């Protein structure tokens, strides 16, 4: 019932405030129309002026037993939606959301018509629209490889100059490999074979281009040549649904070659990428070498896919690790490090974790997963719910919001949460008769025997010899997956319950062990001193050379072949990667983290949280956990650059002022003199937004600012206007300035507030008790979680003549500066280990002192460095590939 109520809140707000726009903007209560809002780059490629959210939500309405609303929605789509727009859209997003949405809607429409009560008027109109859209996507496949262009113009395709697309050379593996379900279903429904043929050709090409020795695929591929542009491989962003569609294509279409390919890839994933409970990206050519020190949130779908495959144990392990991250941050950050700290802080209400939770509950029947689902529901209501829907999290650390509610939130999140809790009698049809696409659209399994227009020739064995004994040729039966032990799943989860809070101590550094220096932690880039002879000896063992440059800087270069052993070479690589990471994060370390402005008065009650830039002066909100709370008042003059003329209106309030015409510190002194308890500076640049602009940090005026004691925060124009609009409508607006958004139960402790603000499953009297018990623990854990971040944020540049004058200048470590005769170190994705860590990030313990990542690397090491001699040209060519891959990764956006 709670899921239904939440869905109604999100869906009705979209229909009331946004339709026929593609998406709802829940903070400003209006529709997002492409071209009328500041561009968000690739994210906007999903928007095509075709009422995206309504189409994406069609079959969800039927799953949630809202058949009348479904009938009305279908009529609206048929009447209002225009697919012939002069607009460039993502082939991938349009396929999974719009084509998939139309096909899913058609699937449940014909099912309802057959039942005889609803949709009796329906005559395949959604299928006709799907076919029209299918033909609009086909021009994207006009390449010699058969891989589609990443974007297509709905009106002009790719060839016309008017199309404004068709010049791209690269696409992601998932973008080209996530078409077969929708395209094959369209062919099977209509009898028009061309769609399935195009999708199969793209899949065949990717399979042929896989790295033959590792059986892995890269993230990005050249659509004309088939060369891998990004040579890192994982199960998250850029590849995820390619693997999903291979297995599900076998389930839906019954073609053995898809299962053979999936099993071949899956074997490689479990051998190289899976480092339980982590799933870490590796290089396709050197799969024993990790390509990243962080994971992205899209891999949360993988435990669900493992359930479908029948491999339950690793699914339980990875899911539990992800759940621990969620319990720490309330939501899964867009990316997080191997020691479970935030790497990218956004969370756009992604449904993949809910999907895996549903699959694990169906497979195990373990009520633990119902509790997990309950946690997801509570967090959504507590932190993401706003008056006009649910807002994506701008930063999970502060709880600030983004004016965004993606269509997949309605299409997938509520579908999986409802199915998690629904009994069979709650459903008006049998969900087992359908398979879910990657967007959770429903395609009926009877399509496997309809219009089989493509011969099921087994093409896989042309490329590789496969051992059939490894493959089960039927879907796994959950009845026989488990021993008759209700504690089965719990016994797998138990060792992981503290995985996020406790990380492994590393053992003896191999280089130091060979020096006989005893059990010391490994040499860290942060501790390295060029004048320390012991450090230089360790570097030599690791194959790292030190070069003194003429300008006084020190350059480090690793020659892997000169390392004492392959294990020492690995240690050297870790050291060099950490040194480069330190360099790339040097400026970020000096940045203060974002702050939060939370509107706590009626009718917001703490549900709207705005991302605010901090000030380098005034009260440090990170040290005042309660924050500063007060009503807001606009000052006169509005720029705050002279004495405030309305001090009576500002006294004991939080002053609002406009940016510009004087220094920020001057504004702060003027409002403080007028009696204000805090200040918010609003950007004067019309339309600026934290969605599209980097965080703004207010600097001092170069003088001593110790006299400024009140907190000062900066809001971009769009976020500032949300407060100004609230003042116009409600007059008295109260806000809380803090380092992170506060739980509403904490804000309103002891105060009467409307019942609908409190989560539906909590009684009012229990709320205070819960807060009292948990508040101090939560505060301590928050401080612990942010401690390392604060260390980095507060760090200052070393003074001249200090120890750091001996330390290598990280800026000189880029490959461009490397000696051309040596093997340069490859770039790594940016990540700075905290000052309390030992060495490069390590995966957390699974039990005791086991170190699965290191053990795996040692036992599977394929190179005997002592006996094998490799020509320098070959090594250089190999490393140059990695450098290119790393450079691409630096530019990577999820």
C-alpha positions in Angstrom: 0.0 0.0 0.0 2.9 2.3 0.7 4.4 1.6 -2.7 1.1 2.4 -4.3 0.8 5.7 -2.4 4.3 6.7 -3.4 3.7 5.8 -7.0 0.5 7.9 -7.0 2.4 10.8 -5.6 5.0 10.7 -8.3 2.7 9.8 -11.2 0.0 12.3 -10.4 2.5 15.1 -10.1 4.0 14.2 -13.5 0.6 14.2 -15.1 -0.5 17.4 -13.3 2.6 19.6 -13.6 4.7 18.1 -16.5 2.7 16.2 -19.1 3.1 16.2 -22.1 6.7 17.1 -21.3 9.2 14.2 -21.2 10.1 14.5 -17.5 8.9 16.2 -14.3 11.2 18.7 -12.5 10.0 18.0 -9.0 11.6 21.0 -7.2 10.1 23.7 -9.6 6.9 21.7 -10.2 7.1 21.9 -14.0 7.9 19.8 -17.1 11.4 19.5 -18.5 11.3 20.4 -22.2 14.5 20.0 -24.1 15.9 23.3 -25.4 14.0 25.3 -22.8 16.3 24.3 -19.9 20.1 24.5 -19.6 21.6 21.5 -21.4 22.8 18.6 -19.2 24.8 17.1 -22.1 24.3 13.4 -22.9 21.6 13.0 -20.2 19.3 15.1 -22.3 19.6 12.7 -25.3 16.9 10.6 -23.6 14.4 13.5 -24.2 12.7 13.5 -27.6 9.5 15.6 -27.0 7.5 12.3 -27.0 6.1 12.3 -23.4 8.9 9.9 -22.3 7.8 9.4 -18.7 4.2 8.4 -19.7 5.3 5.9 -22.3 7.9 4.5 -19.9 5.3 4.0 -17.2 2.5 2.3 -19.2 3.0 -1.3 -18.2 3.9 -0.3 -14.6 0.3 0.9 -14.3 -1.0 -2.6 -15.1 1.5 -4.3 -12.7 0.2 -2.0 -9.9 -3.3 -3.0 -10.9 -4.3 0.5 -12.1 -6.1 -0.7 -15.2 -8.4 2.3 -15.5 -5.4 4.7 -15.4 -3.6 2.5 -17.9 -6.6 2.7 -20.3 -6.6 6.5 -20.0 -2.8 6.7 -20.4 -2.9 4.6 -23.6 -5.5 6.9 -25.1 -3.4 9.9 -24.3 -0.3 8.3 -25.9 -2.2 7.5 -29.0 -3.8 10.9 -29.2 -1.0 13.2 -28.1 2.4 11.7 -28.8 4.3 12.7 -31.9 7.4 10.7 -32.9 8.2 12.7 -36.0 10.2 15.4 -34.2 13.3 17.2 -35.6 15.3 16.2 -32.5 18.5 14.2 -32.0 18.1 11.4 -29.5 20.1 8.5 -28.0 19.4 5.3 -29.9 20.0 3.2 -26.8 17.8 5.3 -24.5 15.0 5.6 -27.1 15.1 1.9 -27.6 14.9 0.8 -24.0 12.5 3.5 -22.8 10.2 4.4 -25.7 10.3 1.4 -28.0 10.4 -0.9 -25.0 7.6 1.2 -23.3 5.3 0.9 -26.3 5.9 -2.8 -26.7 5.4 -3.4 -23.0 2.2 -1.4 -23.1 1.1 -3.4 -26.2 1.9 -6.7 -24.4 -0.3 -5.9 -21.4 -3.0 -4.2 -23.5 -3.6 -7.4 -25.5 -3.5 -9.4 -22.3 -6.2 -7.2 -20.7 -8.3 -7.3 -23.9 -8.2 -11.1 -23.9 -9.4 -11.1 -20.3 -12.5 -9.3 -21.5 -13.0 -6.3 -19.1 -10.7 -3.6 -20.2 -9.1 -2.4 -23.5 -11.9 -3.9 -25.7 -11.5 -1.0 -28.1 -7.7 -1.5 -28.5 -6.6 -2.5 -32.0 -2.8 -2.6 -31.8 -2.3 1.2 -31.9 0.8 1.1 -29.6 2.3 -1.6 -31.8 1.8 0.6 -34.9 3.6 3.5 -33.0 6.4 1.0 -32.0 6.9 0.0 -35.6 7.0 3.6 -36.8 9.7 4.3 -34.1 11.6 1.2 -35.1 11.9 2.5 -38.7 13.0 5.8 -37.3 15.9 4.1 -35.5 17.0 1.9 -38.4 19.0 4.7 -40.2 21.4 4.6 -37.3 22.5 1.1 -38.4 23.9 2.4 -41.7 27.5 1.4 -40.9 29.7 -1.2 -42.4 30.1 -3.0 -39.1 26.4 -3.1 -38.3 27.0 -1.3 -35.0 24.5 1.7 -34.7 25.5 5.3 -34.5 24.9 6.4 -30.9 22.4 9.1 -31.9 19.8 9.5 -34.5 17.5 12.4 -35.6 13.8 11.2 -35.3 12.9 13.1 -38.4 16.0 13.1 -40.6 17.9 10.0 -39.6 21.7 10.4 -39.8 22.5 11.1 -43.5 20.9 14.4 -44.1 22.9 17.5 -43.2 19.7 18.6 -41.3 20.1 15.6 -39.0 22.9 17.3 -37.0 24.3 13.8 -36.2 25.9 10.8 -37.9 29.5 12.0 -37.6 30.2 10.1 -34.4 32.8 7.3 -34.5 32.4 5.6 -31.1 29.6 4.0 -29.1 29.4 2.1 -25.9 29.2 -1.7 -25.9 25.9 -1.5 -24.0 24.5 1.1 -26.5 25.1 -1.3 -29.4 24.4 -4.5 -27.6 21.1 -3.7 -25.8 18.7 -3.9 -28.8 17.9 -7.6 -29.3 14.9 -7.9 -26.9 13.0 -4.9 -28.2 14.0 -5.3 -31.9 13.3 -9.1 -31.9 9.9 -8.5 -30.1 9.0 -5.9 -32.7 9.8 -8.4 -35.5 7.9 -11.2 -33.8 4.9 -9.0 -33.0 4.7 -7.5 -36.6 6.2 -10.3 -38.8 8.8 -7.8 -40.1 12.1 -9.5 -39.8 14.4 -6.5 -40.5 14.5 -5.3 -36.9 15.7 -8.6 -35.4 18.2 -9.0 -38.2 19.8 -5.6 -37.5 20.0 -6.2 -33.7 21.6 -9.7 -34.3 24.2 -8.3 -36.6 25.3 -5.8 -34.0 25.6 -8.5 -31.4 27.5 -10.8 -33.8 30.0 -8.0 -34.5 30.6 -7.3 -30.8 31.1 -11.0 -30.1 33.6 -11.3 -32.9 35.6 -8.3 -31.6 35.8 -9.6 -28.0 39.4 -9.9 -26.7 40.1 -13.5 -27.5 42.5 -14.5 -24.7 40.4 -13.0 -21.9 36.9 -13.2 -23.5 36.1 -9.7 -22.2 34.8 -6.7 -24.1 35.8 -3.1 -23.6 33.6 -0.1 -22.7 33.7 1.9 -26.0 34.1 0.6 -29.6 34.7 2.4 -32.9 31.5 1.8 -35.0 33.4 1.8 -38.3 36.5 -0.3 -37.6 35.5 -2.3 -34.5 38.7 -1.2 -32.6 38.3 -0.9 -28.9 38.5 2.8 -27.9 38.2 2.2 -24.1 39.9 -1.1 -23.2 38.7 -1.4 -19.6 36.0 -3.9 -18.8 33.5 -4.4 -16.0 29.9 -5.1 -15.5 28.8 -1.5 -14.8 28.3 1.6 -17.0 28.9 1.2 -20.7 28.7 -2.6 -20.7 26.1 -3.7 -18.2 23.0 -4.5 -20.3 25.1 -6.1 -23.1 25.6 -9.1 -20.8 22.0 -8.9 -19.6 20.6 -9.1 -23.1 22.7 -12.1 -24.1 21.1 -14.2 -21.3 17.6 -12.8 -21.7 17.7 -13.2 -25.5 18.3 -16.9 -24.9 15.3 -17.0 -22.5 13.0 -15.0 -24.8 14.1 -16.4 -28.2 15.4 -19.8 -27.3 18.6 -19.4 -29.4 21.4 -21.5 -28.0 24.2 -19.2 -29.4 23.1 -16.4 -27.0 23.5 -18.7 -24.0 26.9 -19.9 -25.2 28.2 -16.4 -25.6 26.8 -15.3 -22.2 28.4 -18.3 -20.5 31.7 -17.6 -22.1 31.6 -14.0 -21.0 30.3 -15.0 -17.5 33.2 -17.4 -17.0 35.6 -14.5 -17.8 33.7 -12.1 -15.5 33.9 -14.5 -12.5 37.6 -15.2 -13.2 38.8 -11.6 -13.6 36.2 -9.0 -12.6 34.6 -10.7 -9.6 36.7 -10.2 -6.5 34.0 -11.0 -3.9 32.1 -9.1 -2.8 33.6 -6.5 -5.2 33.2 -6.2 -9.0 36.2 -4.3 -10.3 37.1 -3.1 -13.8 40.1 -4.7 -15.4 42.0 -4.3 -18.7 40.8 -6.6 -21.5 44.4 -7.4 -22.6 45.7 -7.8 -19.1 42.8 -8.9 -17.1 44.9 -9.5 -13.9 45.4 -5.7 -13.8 42.7 -3.6 -12.2 41.7 -0.5 -14.2 39.9 1.4 -11.5 39.9 1.9 -7.7 36.1 2.5 -7.7 32.8 0.9 -8.8 29.8 2.6 -10.3 26.2 2.1 -9.1 24.9 0.6 -12.4 26.6 -2.7 -11.5 23.9 -3.2 -8.9 21.8 -5.0 -11.5 24.4 -7.8 -11.7 23.2 -9.8 -8.6 19.8 -10.0 -10.2 21.3 -11.3 -13.5 23.3 -13.9 -11.5 20.0 -15.1 -9.9 18.6 -15.6 -13.4 21.8 -17.5 -14.3 21.4 -19.6 -11.2 24.7 -18.5 -9.5 23.3 -17.5 -6.1 26.2 -17.3 -3.8 28.1 -14.4 -5.4 24.8 -12.6 -6.0 24.1 -12.7 -2.3 27.6 -11.5 -1.5 27.7 -8.5 -3.9 24.1 -7.5 -3.0 25.0 -7.5 0.7 28.0 -5.3 0.1 25.9 -2.8 -1.9 23.3 -2.8 0.9 26.0 -1.9 3.5 27.0 1.0 1.3 23.3 2.1 1.1 23.0 1.9 4.9 26.1 4.2 5.2 24.9 6.8 2.7 21.1 6.3 2.6 21.4 5.7 -1.2 23.9 4.1 -3.5 26.3 6.9 -4.7 26.9 7.0 -8.5 30.4 5.7 -7.8 32.2 4.6 -4.6 35.7 3.4 -3.9 37.0 0.0 -2.9 37.0 1.1 0.7 33.4 2.3 0.3 33.8 6.1 0.3 31.9 8.3 -2.1 33.6 8.8 -5.5 30.7 10.5 -7.3 28.1 11.7 -4.9 25.0 11.9 -7.1 22.1 9.4 -6.9 19.4 9.9 -9.6 17.0 7.4 -7.9 18.3 4.4 -9.9 16.3 1.2 -9.6 19.0 -1.5 -10.2 19.5 -2.3 -6.5 15.7 -2.7 -6.0 15.7 -5.0 -9.1 18.4 -7.3 -7.6 16.6 -7.3 -4.2 13.4 -8.5 -6.0 15.2 -11.3 -7.8 17.0 -12.5 -4.7 13.8 -12.6 -2.7 12.1 -14.6 -5.4 15.0 -17.0 -5.5 15.6 -17.5 -1.7 12.3 -16.6 -0.1 14.4 -15.0 2.6 12.4 -12.3 4.5 15.6 -10.4 5.0 15.1 -9.0 1.5 11.7 -7.7 2.4 13.5 -5.7 5.2 15.9 -4.4 2.6 12.9 -3.3 0.4 11.4 -1.6 3.4 14.6 0.4 4.0 14.6 1.5 0.4 11.0 2.8 0.8 11.7 4.6 4.0 14.8 6.3 2.6 12.9 7.4 -0.5 10.1 8.9 1.6 12.5 10.4 4.1 15.2 11.9 1.9 13.9 12.1 -1.7 10.2 12.9 -1.4 9.3 16.6 -2.2 5.9 18.2 -2.6 5.8 17.7 -6.4 7.2 14.1 -6.6 10.6 12.6 -5.8 13.8 14.5 -6.4 17.1 12.9 -7.4 19.9 13.3 -4.8 22.5 15.9 -5.9 24.9 14.7 -3.1 24.2 11.7 -0.9 26.6 13.2 1.7 24.7 16.4 2.2 21.2 15.1 1.2 20.8 18.0 -1.3 18.4 17.6 -4.2 18.6 17.9 -8.0 15.6 19.2 -10.0 15.2 15.8 -11.7 13.0 12.8 -11.7 14.0 10.4 -14.5 11.4 8.3 -16.3 13.0 5.1 -15.1 12.1 5.9 -11.5 8.4 5.4 -12.4 9.0 2.7 -15.0 11.2 0.4 -12.8 11.5 1.4 -9.1 7.9 1.1 -8.2 7.5 -2.0 -10.4 10.2 -3.9 -8.6 9.2 -2.7 -5.1 5.5 -3.6 -5.7 6.5 -7.0 -7.0 8.8 -7.6 -4.0 5.9 -7.2 -1.6 3.0 -8.4 -3.7 1.3 -11.8 -3.2 0.0 -13.7 -6.1 -3.6 -12.6 -5.4 -2.4 -8.9 -5.7 -1.6 -9.5 -9.3 -4.2 -9.5 -12.1 -1.9 -11.6 -14.4 1.0 -14.1 -14.0 4.3 -12.1 -14.1 6.1 -15.4 -14.8 4.7 -15.3 -18.3 6.9 -12.3 -19.1 10.6 -11.4 -19.2 11.8 -7.9 -18.1 13.8 -5.8 -20.4 16.6 -3.7 -18.9 14.0 -0.9 -18.4 11.7 -3.5 -16.7 9.2 -3.6 -19.6 7.3 -6.8 -20.0 7.7 -9.0 -23.1 5.6 -12.2 -23.3 7.6 -15.5 -23.4 5.2 -16.8 -26.1 7.1 -14.6 -28.6 9.8 -17.4 -28.8 7.4 -19.5 -31.0 5.9 -16.7 -33.1 7.2 -15.4 -36.5 10.6 -17.1 -36.2 12.0 -15.1 -39.1 15.6 -15.7 -38.3 17.1 -19.2 -38.6 18.7 -20.3 -35.4 22.1 -21.1 -36.9 24.7 -21.6 -34.2 27.3 -19.0 -35.1 29.2 -19.0 -31.8 31.3 -22.0 -32.4 32.8 -20.4 -35.5 34.7 -18.2 -33.0 35.6 -20.4 -30.1 35.6 -24.0 -29.0 33.1 -24.5 -26.2 32.8 -27.3 -23.7 29.0 -28.0 -23.7 29.3 -29.8 -20.4 29.7 -26.4 -18.7 26.3 -25.2 -19.8 22.8 -25.9 -18.5 20.4 -25.6 -21.4 17.4 -24.6 -19.2 16.6 -21.9 -16.8 17.6 -22.7 -13.2 14.9 -24.1 -10.9 15.0 -22.4 -7.5 13.6 -25.6 -5.9 17.0 -27.3 -6.3 19.3 -24.3 -6.0 19.4 -24.4 -2.2 19.7 -27.0 0.4 16.5 -27.2 2.5 18.0 -24.6 4.9 16.2 -21.4 5.6 19.5 -20.0 6.9 21.3 -20.6 3.6 21.4 -16.9 2.4 22.1 -15.6 5.9 25.1 -17.9 6.2 26.6 -16.3 3.0 25.7 -12.7 4.2 27.0 -13.1 7.7 30.7 -12.6 7.0 29.9 -9.5 5.0 27.8 -7.6 7.5 30.6 -5.3 8.6 32.4 -5.2 5.3 31.8 -1.4 4.8 32.8 -0.4 8.3 35.9 -2.6 8.6 38.6 -2.7 6.0 41.5 -5.1 5.7 44.9 -4.4 7.3 47.4 -5.0 4.5 50.2 -7.5 5.2 53.9 -7.1 4.7 54.9 -5.2 1.6 56.6 -7.7 -0.7 59.4 -5.3 -1.5 60.1 -4.5 2.2 59.8 -8.2 3.1 62.6 -8.9 0.6 64.7 -6.3 2.3 64.2 -8.0 5.6 62.6 -4.9 7.2 59.8 -6.8 8.9 56.1 -6.3 8.8 55.7 -2.6 7.7 52.9 -1.1 5.7 53.8 -0.6 2.0 55.4 2.6 0.9 52.8 5.2 0.1 53.1 8.0 -2.4 52.1 10.5 0.3 55.0 9.4 2.5 57.6 9.1 -0.1 60.8 11.2 0.3 63.4 11.4 -2.4 66.2 11.8 0.1 65.3 8.7 2.1 67.8 5.8 1.0 65.4 3.1 2.2 62.6 4.6 0.1 64.9 4.6 -2.9 65.8 1.0 -2.4 62.1 0.0 -2.2 61.5 1.9 -5.5 64.4 0.1 -7.2 62.9 -3.2 -6.2 59.6 -2.1 -7.7 61.2 -1.1 -11.0 60.7 2.6 -10.4 63.4 5.0 -11.5 63.9 8.5 -10.0 65.1 11.3 -12.3 66.2 14.8 -11.1 65.0 17.4 -13.6 66.9 20.6 -14.3 64.1 22.8 -12.8 64.5 21.1 -9.4 61.6 18.7 -9.7 61.8 15.0 -9.4 60.2 12.6 -12.0 59.3 9.0 -11.3 59.1 6.4 -14.2 58.3 2.8 -13.8 60.2 0.2 -16.0 58.1 -2.9 -15.2 60.7 -5.2 -16.7 63.3 -4.0 -14.2 61.2 -5.0 -11.1 62.6 -7.7 -8.9 59.6 -9.9 -9.6 56.1 -9.7 -11.0 54.8 -9.1 -7.5 57.2 -6.2 -7.0 56.1 -4.8 -10.3 52.5 -4.8 -9.1 53.5 -3.0 -6.0 55.3 -0.4 -8.1 52.3 0.0 -10.3 50.1 0.7 -7.3 52.6 3.2 -6.0 52.7 5.0 -9.3 49.0 5.0 -9.7 48.6 6.5 -6.2 51.2 9.2 -7.1 49.2 10.2 -10.2 45.9 10.1 -8.3 47.5 12.5 -5.7 48.4 14.8 -8.6 44.9 14.8 -10.2 43.3 15.5 -6.9 45.7 18.2 -5.7 43.3 21.0 -6.3 40.2 19.1 -5.2 41.8 18.5 -1.8 41.7 22.2 -1.1 38.0 22.4 -2.0 35.5 22.5 0.8 32.6 20.0 0.4 29.2 21.3 -0.6 26.7 22.4 2.0 22.9 22.1 2.2 20.0 24.7 2.5 16.9 22.8 3.7 13.5 24.5 3.6 11.8 23.4 6.8 8.6 25.6 6.9 5.1 24.8 5.6 4.5 23.1 3.1 8.1 21.9 2.6 8.8 20.5 6.1 12.4 19.7 5.2 11.7 17.9 2.0 13.4 20.3 -0.3 17.2 20.4 0.0 19.3 22.7 -2.2 23.0 22.3 -2.9 24.9 25.3 -1.6 28.5 26.4 -2.1 30.5 27.0 1.1 32.5 30.1 2.2 36.2 30.1 3.2 35.2 32.3 6.1 32.5 32.5 8.8 31.1 29.6 10.8 32.3 26.2 9.6 29.0 24.2 9.4 30.9 20.9 9.4 31.8 21.7 13.0 28.3 22.7 14.1 26.2 19.6 13.5 23.0 21.4 14.4 23.5 24.0 11.7 21.8 27.4 11.7 18.1 27.6 11.5 15.9 30.7 10.9 13.4 32.6 8.7 14.8 34.3 5.6 14.6 38.0 4.8 15.6 39.9 1.8 18.0 42.8 2.6 18.1 46.3 1.3 20.1 47.1 -0.6 19.8 43.7 -2.2 23.5 43.5 -3.1 24.5 43.9 0.5 27.5 46.2 -0.4 26.6 49.0 2.0 25.0 49.5 5.4 21.7 47.5 5.6 18.7 49.9 5.6 16.1 47.4 6.9 17.9 45.9 9.9 14.6 45.4 11.8 13.6 42.9 9.0 17.0 41.1 9.1 17.6 40.9 12.8 17.7 37.2 14.0 17.1 36.1 10.5 19.0 34.6 7.6 19.7 37.3 5.1 19.2 36.8 1.3 21.3 38.9 -1.0 22.4 39.1 -4.6 25.9 38.3 -5.8 28.0 41.1 -7.3 29.4 44.7 -6.9 31.6 43.9 -3.8 33.5 41.2 -2.0 31.6 38.4 -0.3 33.3 39.1 3.0 32.0 42.7 2.8 28.4 41.5 2.4 28.9 39.1 5.4 30.1 41.9 7.6 27.2 44.2 6.7 24.5 41.6 7.4 26.2 40.5 10.6 26.3 44.1 11.8 22.5 44.3 11.0 21.9 41.3 13.3 21.5 38.5 10.8 22.3 35.0 12.0 23.4 33.8 8.6 23.5 34.7 4.9 22.7 33.2 1.5 24.2 34.8 -1.6 22.1 34.2 -4.7 23.9 34.2 -8.1 23.0 37.1 -10.4 23.7 35.0 -13.5 20.2 34.3 -14.8 19.5 30.5 -15.3 22.7 29.3 -13.5 22.2 26.0 -11.7 24.1 23.4 -9.7 22.8 20.9 -12.3 25.1 22.3 -14.9 27.8 24.5 -13.2 30.6 23.3 -10.9 30.3 24.0 -7.2 31.0 27.7 -6.3 33.1 28.5 -3.3 33.1 32.0 -1.8 36.6 33.3 -1.1 37.6 35.9 1.5 38.8 39.4 0.7 42.5 38.8 1.4 42.2 40.3 4.9 41.7 38.7 8.2 38.1 37.4 8.3 38.1 36.1 11.9 35.5 38.8 12.7 32.9 37.0 10.6 31.2 34.5 12.8 27.9 33.8 11.0 27.6 31.0 8.3 27.5 32.1 4.6 26.4 29.9 1.7 26.1 30.5 -2.0 23.1 29.3 -4.2 23.1 29.4 -8.0 20.3 31.4 -9.6 17.9 28.5 -10.1 18.1 27.2 -6.6 17.9 30.7 -5.1 14.7 31.3 -7.1 13.1 28.3 -5.4 13.5 30.1 -2.1 12.4 33.5 -3.6 9.3 31.8 -5.1 8.5 30.3 -1.8 8.7 33.7 -0.1 6.3 35.2 -2.7 3.8 32.3 -2.1 4.1 31.6 1.6 5.7 34.8 3.0 7.3 33.2 6.1 9.9 30.7 4.9 12.2 29.0 7.4 15.5 27.3 6.3 18.2 25.2 7.9 21.8 25.9 6.9 23.9 22.8 7.5 26.7 20.6 6.3 24.2 17.9 5.2 20.4 17.6 5.2 18.9 16.6 8.5 16.4 13.8 9.0 12.9 15.4 9.3 12.2 13.5 12.5 15.2 15.3 14.0 14.2 18.7 12.7 10.6 18.4 14.0 11.4 16.6 17.2 8.7 17.5 19.8 6.7 19.7 17.3 3.3 19.0 15.8 3.6 18.4 12.0 1.2 16.9 9.5 1.0 13.1 9.6 1.8 12.7 6.0 5.3 14.0 6.6 6.1 11.1 8.9 6.8 7.8 7.1 3.7 5.7 6.9 5.0 2.8 8.8 6.2 4.8 11.8 3.9 6.1 14.6 4.5 9.6 15.8 5.4 8.5 19.3 7.9 6.0 18.1 9.7 8.6 16.1 11.0 10.6 19.0 12.2 7.4 20.7 13.9 6.2 17.6 15.7 9.6 17.2 16.8 9.6 20.8 18.3 6.2 20.6 20.0 6.6 17.3 21.0 10.3 17.2 24.3 10.1 19.0 25.3 6.9 17.2 24.3 8.4 13.8 26.3 11.6 14.5 29.4 9.7 15.5 29.2 7.5 12.4 28.6 10.6 10.2 31.7 12.2 11.7 33.7 9.0 11.2 32.5 8.7 7.6 33.4 12.3 6.7 36.6 12.4 8.7 39.0 11.5 5.9 37.2 13.9 3.6 37.7 16.7 6.0 41.4 15.9 6.3 41.7 16.3 2.6 39.6 19.4 2.5 41.5 21.2 5.2 45.0 20.4 4.0 47.2 23.3 3.1 50.0 23.5 0.7 53.4 22.7 2.3 55.5 25.7 3.4 58.7 26.4 1.5 61.6 24.6 2.8 59.5 21.9 4.4 59.9 18.1 4.0 57.7 18.2 0.9 60.5 19.9 -1.1 62.0 16.5 -1.4 58.8 14.9 -2.6 58.2 14.3 -6.3 56.1 17.0 -7.8 53.1 14.9 -8.9 52.5 17.3 -11.8 55.7 16.0 -13.4 54.4 12.4 -13.5 52.3 12.6 -16.6 53.2 10.3 -19.5 53.9 13.4 -21.6 56.9 14.2 -19.4 58.2 10.6 -19.2 61.5 9.6 -20.7 60.8 8.3 -24.2 63.1 5.4 -23.7 61.3 4.2 -20.6 57.9 2.6 -20.0 55.7 5.5 -18.8 53.2 5.0 -16.1 49.6 4.9 -17.2 47.0 7.4 -16.0 44.5 6.2 -13.5 41.0 7.4 -12.5 41.2 10.1 -9.9 41.0 9.0 -6.3 42.9 10.2 -3.3 43.5 7.8 -0.4 42.8 9.4 3.0 45.7 10.1 5.3 44.7 7.2 7.5 44.8 4.6 4.8 47.7 2.2 4.2 48.6 2.3 0.5 46.4 2.1 -2.5 42.8 1.2 -1.8 42.2 -2.4 -1.0 39.0 -4.4 -0.9 37.5 -4.8 2.5 37.8 -8.1 4.3 35.4 -10.9 3.7 36.5 -12.8 6.8 39.4 -12.7 9.2 42.7 -11.6 7.5 41.9 -13.0 4.1 42.9 -10.7 1.2 41.0 -12.1 -1.8 42.2 -9.5 -4.2 45.9 -10.1 -3.5 45.6 -13.8 -3.3 43.8 -13.9 -6.6 46.5 -11.8 -8.3 49.3 -13.9 -7.0 47.8 -17.3 -7.7 46.7 -16.4 -11.2 49.8 -14.5 -12.2 50.5 -15.5 -15.8 54.0 -14.0 -16.3 57.2 -15.4 -14.9 59.3 -12.3 -14.9 62.5 -14.1 -14.0 62.5 -16.4 -17.0 60.7 -14.4 -19.6 62.3 -11.8 -21.8 60.0 -9.4 -23.8 61.2 -7.1 -26.5 61.1 -3.4 -25.4 59.0 -2.5 -28.5 56.3 -5.0 -27.6 56.2 -3.7 -24.0 56.0 -0.1 -25.1 53.2 -0.9 -27.5 51.3 -2.7 -24.8 51.7 0.1 -22.3 50.8 2.7 -24.8 47.4 0.9 -25.2 46.9 1.2 -21.5 47.9 4.9 -21.4 45.3 5.6 -24.1 42.7 3.7 -22.1 43.5 5.5 -18.9 43.4 8.9 -20.7 39.9 8.0 -22.0 38.9 7.0 -18.5 39.9 10.3 -17.1 37.4 12.0 -19.4 34.7 9.4 -18.6 31.3 10.5 -17.5 28.9 7.9 -16.2 
